[in-house]
Amino acid sequence: APDAFPMRFIVVLLLSQIFFTPTIDKEPRNHPALAG
């Protein structure tokens, strides 16, 4: 099914945002590259 891959890709993007975005928002001071 050609439609299965795009859906999985979107889910992975959403999961990555859910898991990684809060970490960046909560600890910007611990990452000079991101804070600068």
PyMOL Python script that loads the backbone (N, CA, C, O; Angstrom):
from pymol import cmd

cmd.read_pdbstr("""\
ATOM      1  N   ALA A   1       0.843  -1.205   0.000  1.00  0.00           N
ATOM      2  CA  ALA A   1       0.000   0.000   0.000  1.00  0.00           C
ATOM      3  C   ALA A   1       0.880   1.258   0.000  1.00  0.00           C
ATOM      4  O   ALA A   1       1.595   1.507   0.971  1.00  0.00           O
ATOM      5  N   PRO A   2       0.837   2.042  -1.063  1.00  0.00           N
ATOM      6  CA  PRO A   2       1.685   3.229  -1.161  1.00  0.00           C
ATOM      7  C   PRO A   2       1.330   4.287  -0.123  1.00  0.00           C
ATOM      8  O   PRO A   2       2.174   5.116   0.219  1.00  0.00           O
ATOM      9  N   ASP A   3       0.103   4.275   0.384  1.00  0.00           N
ATOM     10  CA  ASP A   3      -0.314   5.291   1.350  1.00  0.00           C
ATOM     11  C   ASP A   3       0.171   4.971   2.769  1.00  0.00           C
ATOM     12  O   ASP A   3       0.091   5.823   3.654  1.00  0.00           O
ATOM     13  N   ALA A   4       0.668   3.767   2.988  1.00  0.00           N
ATOM     14  CA  ALA A   4       1.061   3.366   4.343  1.00  0.00           C
ATOM     15  C   ALA A   4       2.341   4.084   4.761  1.00  0.00           C
ATOM     16  O   ALA A   4       2.477   4.489   5.916  1.00  0.00           O
ATOM     17  N   PHE A   5       3.281   4.245   3.825  1.00  0.00           N
ATOM     18  CA  PHE A   5       4.569   4.854   4.183  1.00  0.00           C
ATOM     19  C   PHE A   5       4.418   6.311   4.607  1.00  0.00           C
ATOM     20  O   PHE A   5       4.945   6.684   5.655  1.00  0.00           O
ATOM     21  N   PRO A   6       3.721   7.153   3.841  1.00  0.00           N
ATOM     22  CA  PRO A   6       3.566   8.560   4.251  1.00  0.00           C
ATOM     23  C   PRO A   6       2.914   8.690   5.618  1.00  0.00           C
ATOM     24  O   PRO A   6       3.290   9.561   6.402  1.00  0.00           O
ATOM     25  N   MET A   7       1.942   7.834   5.914  1.00  0.00           N
ATOM     26  CA  MET A   7       1.279   7.917   7.221  1.00  0.00           C
ATOM     27  C   MET A   7       2.269   7.594   8.336  1.00  0.00           C
ATOM     28  O   MET A   7       2.293   8.272   9.363  1.00  0.00           O
ATOM     29  N   ARG A   8       3.084   6.560   8.136  1.00  0.00           N
ATOM     30  CA  ARG A   8       4.072   6.209   9.169  1.00  0.00           C
ATOM     31  C   ARG A   8       5.083   7.337   9.329  1.00  0.00           C
ATOM     32  O   ARG A   8       5.525   7.630  10.440  1.00  0.00           O
ATOM     33  N   PHE A   9       5.446   7.965   8.219  1.00  0.00           N
ATOM     34  CA  PHE A   9       6.411   9.061   8.271  1.00  0.00           C
ATOM     35  C   PHE A   9       5.854  10.227   9.078  1.00  0.00           C
ATOM     36  O   PHE A   9       6.564  10.834   9.880  1.00  0.00           O
ATOM     37  N   ILE A  10       4.573  10.536   8.859  1.00  0.00           N
ATOM     38  CA  ILE A  10       3.933  11.626   9.599  1.00  0.00           C
ATOM     39  C   ILE A  10       3.880  11.292  11.087  1.00  0.00           C
ATOM     40  O   ILE A  10       4.127  12.155  11.929  1.00  0.00           O
ATOM     41  N   VAL A  11       3.560  10.047  11.409  1.00  0.00           N
ATOM     42  CA  VAL A  11       3.493   9.642  12.814  1.00  0.00           C
ATOM     43  C   VAL A  11       4.859   9.790  13.475  1.00  0.00           C
ATOM     44  O   VAL A  11       4.955  10.242  14.616  1.00  0.00           O
ATOM     45  N   VAL A  12       5.913   9.411  12.760  1.00  0.00           N
ATOM     46  CA  VAL A  12       7.264   9.535  13.312  1.00  0.00           C
ATOM     47  C   VAL A  12       7.600  10.997  13.564  1.00  0.00           C
ATOM     48  O   VAL A  12       8.209  11.334  14.579  1.00  0.00           O
ATOM     49  N   LEU A  13       7.203  11.863  12.641  1.00  0.00           N
ATOM     50  CA  LEU A  13       7.480  13.290  12.835  1.00  0.00           C
ATOM     51  C   LEU A  13       6.743  13.810  14.057  1.00  0.00           C
ATOM     52  O   LEU A  13       7.306  14.563  14.852  1.00  0.00           O
ATOM     53  N   LEU A  14       5.487  13.412  14.211  1.00  0.00           N
ATOM     54  CA  LEU A  14       4.702  13.877  15.355  1.00  0.00           C
ATOM     55  C   LEU A  14       5.309  13.372  16.655  1.00  0.00           C
ATOM     56  O   LEU A  14       5.420  14.123  17.623  1.00  0.00           O
ATOM     57  N   LEU A  15       5.700  12.110  16.682  1.00  0.00           N
ATOM     58  CA  LEU A  15       6.286  11.550  17.899  1.00  0.00           C
ATOM     59  C   LEU A  15       7.595  12.257  18.232  1.00  0.00           C
ATOM     60  O   LEU A  15       7.865  12.555  19.396  1.00  0.00           O
ATOM     61  N   SER A  16       8.405  12.525  17.214  1.00  0.00           N
ATOM     62  CA  SER A  16       9.685  13.186  17.466  1.00  0.00           C
ATOM     63  C   SER A  16       9.460  14.581  18.033  1.00  0.00           C
ATOM     64  O   SER A  16      10.206  15.024  18.907  1.00  0.00           O
ATOM     65  N   GLN A  17       8.428  15.282  17.537  1.00  0.00           N
ATOM     66  CA  GLN A  17       8.139  16.612  18.067  1.00  0.00           C
ATOM     67  C   GLN A  17       7.645  16.522  19.502  1.00  0.00           C
ATOM     68  O   GLN A  17       8.019  17.341  20.342  1.00  0.00           O
ATOM     69  N   ILE A  18       6.807  15.531  19.789  1.00  0.00           N
ATOM     70  CA  ILE A  18       6.255  15.387  21.137  1.00  0.00           C
ATOM     71  C   ILE A  18       7.361  15.087  22.146  1.00  0.00           C
ATOM     72  O   ILE A  18       7.340  15.593  23.267  1.00  0.00           O
ATOM     73  N   PHE A  19       8.337  14.251  21.737  1.00  0.00           N
ATOM     74  CA  PHE A  19       9.363  13.835  22.695  1.00  0.00           C
ATOM     75  C   PHE A  19      10.508  14.843  22.799  1.00  0.00           C
ATOM     76  O   PHE A  19      11.036  15.071  23.888  1.00  0.00           O
ATOM     77  N   PHE A  20      10.895  15.451  21.665  1.00  0.00           N
ATOM     78  CA  PHE A  20      12.106  16.270  21.661  1.00  0.00           C
ATOM     79  C   PHE A  20      11.826  17.745  21.905  1.00  0.00           C
ATOM     80  O   PHE A  20      12.651  18.429  22.510  1.00  0.00           O
ATOM     81  N   THR A  21      10.695  18.250  21.455  1.00  0.00           N
ATOM     82  CA  THR A  21      10.405  19.679  21.594  1.00  0.00           C
ATOM     83  C   THR A  21      10.334  20.113  23.062  1.00  0.00           C
ATOM     84  O   THR A  21      10.921  21.139  23.407  1.00  0.00           O
ATOM     85  N   PRO A  22       9.638  19.375  23.943  1.00  0.00           N
ATOM     86  CA  PRO A  22       9.580  19.780  25.355  1.00  0.00           C
ATOM     87  C   PRO A  22      10.971  19.833  25.985  1.00  0.00           C
ATOM     88  O   PRO A  22      11.231  20.688  26.832  1.00  0.00           O
ATOM     89  N   THR A  23      11.867  18.931  25.585  1.00  0.00           N
ATOM     90  CA  THR A  23      13.216  18.907  26.157  1.00  0.00           C
ATOM     91  C   THR A  23      13.954  20.176  25.790  1.00  0.00           C
ATOM     92  O   THR A  23      14.654  20.755  26.622  1.00  0.00           O
ATOM     93  N   ILE A  24      13.802  20.616  24.546  1.00  0.00           N
ATOM     94  CA  ILE A  24      14.490  21.832  24.100  1.00  0.00           C
ATOM     95  C   ILE A  24      13.884  23.043  24.787  1.00  0.00           C
ATOM     96  O   ILE A  24      14.605  23.977  25.137  1.00  0.00           O
ATOM     97  N   ASP A  25      12.578  23.044  24.986  1.00  0.00           N
ATOM     98  CA  ASP A  25      11.913  24.197  25.596  1.00  0.00           C
ATOM     99  C   ASP A  25      12.230  24.293  27.090  1.00  0.00           C
ATOM    100  O   ASP A  25      12.352  25.394  27.626  1.00  0.00           O
ATOM    101  N   LYS A  26      12.361  23.157  27.757  1.00  0.00           N
ATOM    102  CA  LYS A  26      12.569  23.161  29.203  1.00  0.00           C
ATOM    103  C   LYS A  26      14.028  23.423  29.568  1.00  0.00           C
ATOM    104  O   LYS A  26      14.305  23.989  30.626  1.00  0.00           O
ATOM    105  N   GLU A  27      14.972  23.015  28.701  1.00  0.00           N
ATOM    106  CA  GLU A  27      16.381  23.133  29.047  1.00  0.00           C
ATOM    107  C   GLU A  27      17.172  23.849  27.958  1.00  0.00           C
ATOM    108  O   GLU A  27      18.102  23.275  27.393  1.00  0.00           O
ATOM    109  N   PRO A  28      16.815  25.095  27.657  1.00  0.00           N
ATOM    110  CA  PRO A  28      17.568  25.817  26.632  1.00  0.00           C
ATOM    111  C   PRO A  28      18.945  26.257  27.135  1.00  0.00           C
ATOM    112  O   PRO A  28      19.872  26.435  26.346  1.00  0.00           O
ATOM    113  N   ARG A  29      19.070  26.431  28.443  1.00  0.00           N
ATOM    114  CA  ARG A  29      20.339  26.906  28.999  1.00  0.00           C
ATOM    115  C   ARG A  29      21.410  25.826  28.966  1.00  0.00           C
ATOM    116  O   ARG A  29      22.603  26.130  28.991  1.00  0.00           O
ATOM    117  N   ASN A  30      20.986  24.558  28.909  1.00  0.00           N
ATOM    118  CA  ASN A  30      21.970  23.477  28.912  1.00  0.00           C
ATOM    119  C   ASN A  30      22.575  23.257  27.529  1.00  0.00           C
ATOM    120  O   ASN A  30      23.503  22.464  27.371  1.00  0.00           O
ATOM    121  N   HIS A  31      22.039  23.973  26.512  1.00  0.00           N
ATOM    122  CA  HIS A  31      22.533  23.796  25.150  1.00  0.00           C
ATOM    123  C   HIS A  31      22.966  25.156  24.597  1.00  0.00           C
ATOM    124  O   HIS A  31      22.152  25.877  24.021  1.00  0.00           O
ATOM    125  N   PRO A  32      24.235  25.508  24.768  1.00  0.00           N
ATOM    126  CA  PRO A  32      24.727  26.819  24.318  1.00  0.00           C
ATOM    127  C   PRO A  32      24.476  27.041  22.832  1.00  0.00           C
ATOM    128  O   PRO A  32      24.194  28.165  22.417  1.00  0.00           O
ATOM    129  N   ALA A  33      24.574  25.988  22.025  1.00  0.00           N
ATOM    130  CA  ALA A  33      24.373  26.133  20.585  1.00  0.00           C
ATOM    131  C   ALA A  33      22.934  26.561  20.292  1.00  0.00           C
ATOM    132  O   ALA A  33      22.696  27.377  19.401  1.00  0.00           O
ATOM    133  N   LEU A  34      21.984  26.014  21.036  1.00  0.00           N
ATOM    134  CA  LEU A  34      20.582  26.361  20.805  1.00  0.00           C
ATOM    135  C   LEU A  34      20.265  27.724  21.426  1.00  0.00           C
ATOM    136  O   LEU A  34      19.480  28.497  20.878  1.00  0.00           O
ATOM    137  N   ALA A  35      20.885  28.010  22.581  1.00  0.00           N
ATOM    138  CA  ALA A  35      20.590  29.262  23.278  1.00  0.00           C
ATOM    139  C   ALA A  35      21.243  30.440  22.559  1.00  0.00           C
ATOM    140  O   ALA A  35      20.717  31.553  22.581  1.00  0.00           O
ATOM    141  N   GLY A  36      22.406  30.193  21.913  1.00  0.00           N
ATOM    142  CA  GLY A  36      23.113  31.276  21.254  1.00  0.00           C
ATOM    143  C   GLY A  36      22.445  31.685  19.972  1.00  0.00           C
ATOM    144  O   GLY A  36      22.921  32.592  19.291  1.00  0.00           O
TER     145      GLY A  36
END
""", "prot")
cmd.dss("prot")
cmd.show_as("cartoon", "prot")
cmd.util.cbc("prot")
cmd.orient("prot")
